[in-house]
Amino acid sequence: MANNNPKACRERREKYINSWQTNAPGDTFGDVTLADVKKDRDDVADLENQIALTKAHLKSLETQRDDLNKASMKRLDYVADGVNGDRRFGPDSALYEGFGYIRESEKKKGGRQKKPAEG
């Protein structure tokens, strides 16, 4: 029975340990002792703890990254607003366009045009 599901492995190992401790605590089977199986359990538990800590650390790093991105995007908004309001550049400048905005002179003016009535 080869199963790599951590929960299934943990449950199977605990069943073996409980039964072995109850029914044949001093015996060895297939050159494996009860102490060997308990050590496996402890080693896996240590790794699971390390994984949990690593995941928590990763989550913290992702949150920090998201916060920094948010602050950086806000700063870029301030830059765009500054260029927009700067007399040397303004909303019709190549700099403003380079930021991804549509230059004022390129924008279509006016609202929607009415279609002539058919009749």
C-alpha positions, 0 to 999 in steps of 0.5 A, spaced: 500 500 500 504 505 497 500 512 499 503 519 499 497 522 502 500 525 508 494 524 512 493 517 510 500 516 511 499 519 518 493 515 520 496 508 517 502 509 521 498 511 528 494 504 527 501 500 526 504 504 532 498 503 537 497 495 535 504 494 535 505 497 542 498 493 545 500 486 541 507 485 540 511 491 543 518 488 544 518 484 537 521 486 530 518 485 524 522 485 517 528 488 521 524 494 523 522 495 530 517 499 533 522 505 535 524 505 528 516 507 526 516 512 532 522 515 529 519 516 522 513 519 525 517 524 529 521 525 523 515 527 519 512 531 524 518 535 524 518 536 517 511 538 517 512 543 522 518 546 518 513 546 512 508 550 516 513 555 518 515 556 511 508 557 508 507 562 514 513 565 512 511 565 505 504 568 506 508 574 510 512 575 504 507 575 499 503 580 504 509 585 504 510 584 497 503 586 496 503 592 501 509 595 497 506 594 490 500 598 493 504 603 496 509 604 489 502 604 485 500 610 489 507 613 488 506 612 481 499 616 481 502 622 484 507 622 479 502 622 473 498 627 477 504 631 478 506 631 470 499 632 468 499 639 473 506 641 471 506 647 466 513 644 463 509 637 461 502 637 462 497 632 459 499 633 452 506 631 453 510 625 450 512 624 458 505 623 460 503 619 454 509 614 455 506 613 462 500 609 458 495 615 458 492 618 452 494 625 450 489 630 451 490 632 443 489 625 441 482 624 445 476 625 442 471 630 444 464 631 445 459 626 446 455 621 442 453 623 436 445 622 434 444 618 428 439 621 423 432 619 424 430 615 418 423 617 415 
